[in-house]
C-alpha cells in the first residue's frame, strides 16, 4: 500500500513539473460624452457608447501547457462580445479565443479561434498605445477561425499561415476556405508586420446572383513600430479590393494612421493619433463616402501593478461632420 501511494505522488509530481497552468485577464471599462442627443458612435464597435458607463471587454485567459501541447480558452463578456459574437452559435458567443496548439521544432500548429492577425491593435485595448482602437482595427476581422501554422525562420523573422472560415466567421458555411498570411520582422527597436487576406466573405446559406459575384475579397495591411528610449511610434496602412453590385472591376478602400506615445515615468504615459479612412464605394464603411478622419490625445496612469486609469479626447470629422468625444477609462491587466 505504501508503495502504491508513493508511486501515485511520484506520478503527480512528475506531471506537475512538465505541465503548467496560467491565468490572466483584462478589464476595459469607460465612460464617454459627446454632442447632446448622440447616444453612440455608429461607425465604431469598441468604445462606441456615449453618456453611460460601459464595459467594453472583460476577458479571462486560461492557458494549459504540457510538453509540446498548449490549450487556451478565453471566456469574455462586454459590449465588444455582444456586438461581434451575437450571431454565432450560443456556446461560442462568450469565447474570445479558444484553440489547441502543438509545437514541433520551429513550428506551431493550432486549430480553433484566434484574435485577428491584422493591424497592430487587438480588442485587448489595454495593451495599445492609444486608449481607444483606431478605425483601422475596427474594419478588419476581429477574429478568425480555422487552422494556423506559425514558423520561426530565424531569431528575427516569423510567419503565420491561416486557413479560415472567412473574414470573420466561426461556423463553417461549406464554402471555400479563406487564406491569410502574416510576415513579421522583429529586431532591436523595430517591429514590422505585413498581413494578407484572400477569400470568401459571402454570408451563410444559398447566395443570390449579386452575392455570388461579390463574394471574393483581397486585402493587405502593413504596420510598423519603432521604440526609442521613452518614445514609441506606430503606423499602419492598408488597402482592400472587392467587386460590388456585379461590376466587372474591383472597388477599393484605404486607411492610414500614425500613433505615438511618451512614457514620462513608469506610471504616466501620453499618447496621440492621427488617421484617415477612405471607402468611396461603401464596401466596408457605410457612414460616409468622403474621407473620414480622426485625431486624438490622451494619457494613462498606472496605479500599482494592475490598475490603470486615463482619459482621451478624440475628434472625428469630415467636410460635413464634426464629432468631439471625451473618454474616461478604468482598466485592469492581471
Secondary structure as the mmCIF struct_conf table of DSSP 4:
data_model
#
loop_
_struct_conf.conf_type_id
_struct_conf.id
_struct_conf.beg_label_comp_id
_struct_conf.beg_label_asym_id
_struct_conf.beg_label_seq_id
_struct_conf.end_label_comp_id
_struct_conf.end_label_asym_id
_struct_conf.end_label_seq_id
HELX_RH_AL_P HELX_RH_AL_P1 UNK A 2 UNK A 18
STRN STRN1 UNK A 19 UNK A 33
BEND BEND1 UNK A 35 UNK A 35
TURN_TY1_P TURN_TY1_P1 UNK A 36 UNK A 37
STRN STRN2 UNK A 40 UNK A 40
TURN_TY1_P TURN_TY1_P2 UNK A 42 UNK A 43
BEND BEND2 UNK A 45 UNK A 45
TURN_TY1_P TURN_TY1_P3 UNK A 46 UNK A 47
STRN STRN3 UNK A 49 UNK A 49
BEND BEND3 UNK A 51 UNK A 52
STRN STRN4 UNK A 53 UNK A 66
TURN_TY1_P TURN_TY1_P4 UNK A 67 UNK A 68
STRN STRN5 UNK A 69 UNK A 77
BEND BEND4 UNK A 78 UNK A 78
HELX_RH_AL_P HELX_RH_AL_P2 UNK A 79 UNK A 85
TURN_TY1_P TURN_TY1_P5 UNK A 86 UNK A 87
BEND BEND5 UNK A 88 UNK A 88
HELX_RH_3T_P HELX_RH_3T_P1 UNK A 90 UNK A 92
TURN_TY1_P TURN_TY1_P6 UNK A 93 UNK A 94
STRN STRN6 UNK A 95 UNK A 104
TURN_TY1_P TURN_TY1_P7 UNK A 105 UNK A 106
STRN STRN7 UNK A 107 UNK A 115
BEND BEND6 UNK A 118 UNK A 120
BEND BEND7 UNK A 123 UNK A 123
HELX_RH_3T_P HELX_RH_3T_P2 UNK A 125 UNK A 127
BEND BEND8 UNK A 128 UNK A 132
HELX_LH_PP_P HELX_LH_PP_P1 UNK A 133 UNK A 134
HELX_RH_AL_P HELX_RH_AL_P3 UNK A 135 UNK A 138
TURN_TY1_P TURN_TY1_P8 UNK A 139 UNK A 139
BEND BEND9 UNK A 140 UNK A 140
BEND BEND10 UNK A 142 UNK A 142
STRN STRN8 UNK A 143 UNK A 152
BEND BEND11 UNK A 154 UNK A 156
STRN STRN9 UNK A 157 UNK A 164
BEND BEND12 UNK A 165 UNK A 168
BEND BEND13 UNK A 170 UNK A 171
BEND BEND14 UNK A 174 UNK A 175
HELX_LH_PP_P HELX_LH_PP_P2 UNK A 176 UNK A 177
STRN STRN10 UNK A 178 UNK A 187
TURN_TY1_P TURN_TY1_P9 UNK A 188 UNK A 189
STRN STRN11 UNK A 190 UNK A 200
HELX_LH_PP_P HELX_LH_PP_P3 UNK A 202 UNK A 203
BEND BEND15 UNK A 204 UNK A 205
HELX_RH_AL_P HELX_RH_AL_P4 UNK A 209 UNK A 213
TURN_TY1_P TURN_TY1_P10 UNK A 214 UNK A 214
STRN STRN12 UNK A 216 UNK A 228
TURN_TY1_P TURN_TY1_P11 UNK A 229 UNK A 230
STRN STRN13 UNK A 231 UNK A 242
TURN_TY1_P TURN_TY1_P12 UNK A 245 UNK A 246
BEND BEND16 UNK A 248 UNK A 249
HELX_LH_PP_P HELX_LH_PP_P4 UNK A 250 UNK A 250
STRN STRN14 UNK A 251 UNK A 263
BEND BEND17 UNK A 264 UNK A 267
STRN STRN15 UNK A 268 UNK A 278
TURN_TY1_P TURN_TY1_P13 UNK A 280 UNK A 281
BEND BEND18 UNK A 283 UNK A 284
BEND BEND19 UNK A 287 UNK A 287
BEND BEND20 UNK A 289 UNK A 290
STRN STRN16 UNK A 292 UNK A 303
TURN_TY1_P TURN_TY1_P14 UNK A 304 UNK A 306
STRN STRN17 UNK A 307 UNK A 317
BEND BEND21 UNK A 319 UNK A 320
STRN STRN18 UNK A 322 UNK A 333
#
